């Protein structure tokens, strides 16, 4: 026996090769779409999918007759006028499993990026039937010299065969593609529909002895899949699919793709990776321009582009935005390289609403809801196309892969109610995203072709898509918001006129009833009665509004409380960790301490051996303080007296606020300074204390985050300057933290709902984006004003309220 080393090869059984291929085609529908993709890769301009499914009668156990497809005699044809194959291509590539031909030569002669790359597409034939015949005529042929290929897929089920022992039959033959189509389809087929198509070369696949029963519902499902699969018209690719069920010739025909000419908005966003920018083209088609000009034209006269009347009348406009600005993402070298490597792509989508709401009075165009709904049910959703072919399941019914429904649920505001609040639902969008294997190498298919791998690149890709959708959401709300405000003001006028009218009528009636009295001045009496009734009616309305305001304030407080609780999350984690250590340490120490020492705490304190006991109790006391602070803040925020509008003294309010936050300020080394110049001033200001807590707790929370993000270690100061200027309370809130993020070119954008610059490494929002939105909303509802200042260091705002 020698000790020489030998190399031995792996052997792959035929059955293993078959299982490998079958994993990629879990259903017959996917196998057919794979074969259609092969026609596209072969530069075909036309592809035909024909089902020849005879029906047979069977009898059940109750002697009832029912109809089923005859699998053994059913045939599926896939025919194209692509490049065809020569013998060496069939032998070297078609017969080689796992070939990298399409990956190496990924562009076709017509510069189509080939959709296949794994070299196992021919197993789609095995998935569909037990036998396949192929006639193929290469575009390089001379004198119609083609190839006939025949394969019995049952060979792969032989346990004793290796994959190298599996063989197919190949025969050189003369082929005329059109005549061959006549031959295989027979006289029942109407060939006039394909008589003008060029068939100088191409391929015919005949799949026999099918493995599945093809009922009409399954055949219709394939047709629907092909509608969504093939390149949409917007891509202008000359590739048509023709579909027929030979037992029902009138039912199908050309496979049509989506084309939307009835939409409210159309947006095209082109991401240029090297430039780190997105070019937007927005077309507005929602409003009746004649009605808009007549009723609301004055509202848009003095607005800047693209929201002035001239821009709205033009409908379409284009602009470019940096990706940093779009994502509210401060750039660094790592993020810049990641965004460049992601690669170029294009996103085109349509907003198509089902119904027109009449409540807000917007001048919408008339729509046909039934037709729109049918179109969206058929072609709706945001779909991804890689190299012109659909990537499933994105955009399938109920596949809200971008989470748009969840976004809309979090922000149920109307489109024009507040700028930036409104969120679109997935059901109202139809769009396509075009990516490429060559341009977007980070977006990788899953091994089972069931979508893209959900890696960091895919998360970043999704965030860019959502940001592109948000551009439209903001644009729509900016267009509708002036109309909403105007209609609301007009409604208030109408209510006041109604109050005046009712008061006048009541006053006249009372005067008529009291004419028997000796009243010297009837006109003065009428005015007095009118004023009384106006105040009475207005008081009823104001009381109702007060109840509604209390509900709004409570909701705001809960939202604000959620933001503040997040600032305590780190502290609570520490409490949890310390508590677990304390339990274990206490057990160990108690086991070690002699009984006589346990009775003498002072001895333990003096002993280095048992000194940890002192530290444990110190931790317990510290943790108790943290919990107490959190509970105190929570209970204080929802106290009933904070939900009642009362006279408020800001000096006292800020002292109480300082006391509420003092433990956090101490722990984070923050100086909270109050400069009150109103101490000796008597003023009257009524508000919900909870509202003021919402404003300044959110500002404090942002300052704490800013201190944490700042790289340098400086003294941390929050300054409140309180004064009265021109009969208004003026509060300047400032800190010396990091300051406003540079991504906000327009500083006012920080007040939009869900706008945040806090993001993780792939662009996911970390902050809620609600803090400054709540601040602005509360100030507006209290007839106040907030102005962002520009200090040399840190962040500062000036808040003013009217006083009596």
Secondary structure, DSSP 8 states (H G I E B T S, - for coil): ------------BHHHHHHHHHTT-SSHHHHHHHHHHHHHHTT-SEEEEEEE--EEEEE-TTS-EEEEE-GGG-EEEEEE-S----HHHIIIIITSTT--HHHHS-B-TT--B-S--SS-TTHHHHHHEEEEEEEEE-TT-STTEEEEEEEEGGGGG-TT-BGGG---EEEEEE--HHHHHHHHH-TTS-GGGGTTS--SSEEEEEEEEESS---HHHHHHHHHHHHHHS--GGG----EEEEEETTSTTT--B-------S-SEEEEEEEETTTTEEEEEEEE--B-HHHIIIIIGGGSTT--TTSSHHHHHH-EEEEEEEHHHHHT----HHHHHHHHHH--EEEEEEE--S----SS---B----HHHHHHHHHHH-EEEEEETTEEETTTTSTT--TT-HHHHHHH----TTTSTTT----GGGEEEEEEE-TTT-TTS-B-TTSSSB--SHHHHHHHHHHHHHHHHHHHHHHHHHHHHHHHHHHHHHHHHHHHHHHHHHHHHHHHHHHTTTS--S-HHHHHHHHHHHHHHHHHHHHHHHHHHHHHHHHHHHHHHHHHHHHHHHHHHHHHHHHHHHHHHHHHHHHHHHS-HHHHT-HHHHHH-STTTHHHHHHHHHHHHHHHHHHHHHHHHHHT-GGGGSEEE--HHHHHHHHHHHHHHHHHHTTEEEEEEES-TT-----EEEHHHHHHHHHHHHHHHHHHHHH-SS---EEEEEEEEEETTEEEEEEEE-SS-S-TT-SSGGGGGSTT----B-TTS-B-S-S-HHHHHHHHHHHTTEEEEE---SSSEEEEEEEE--
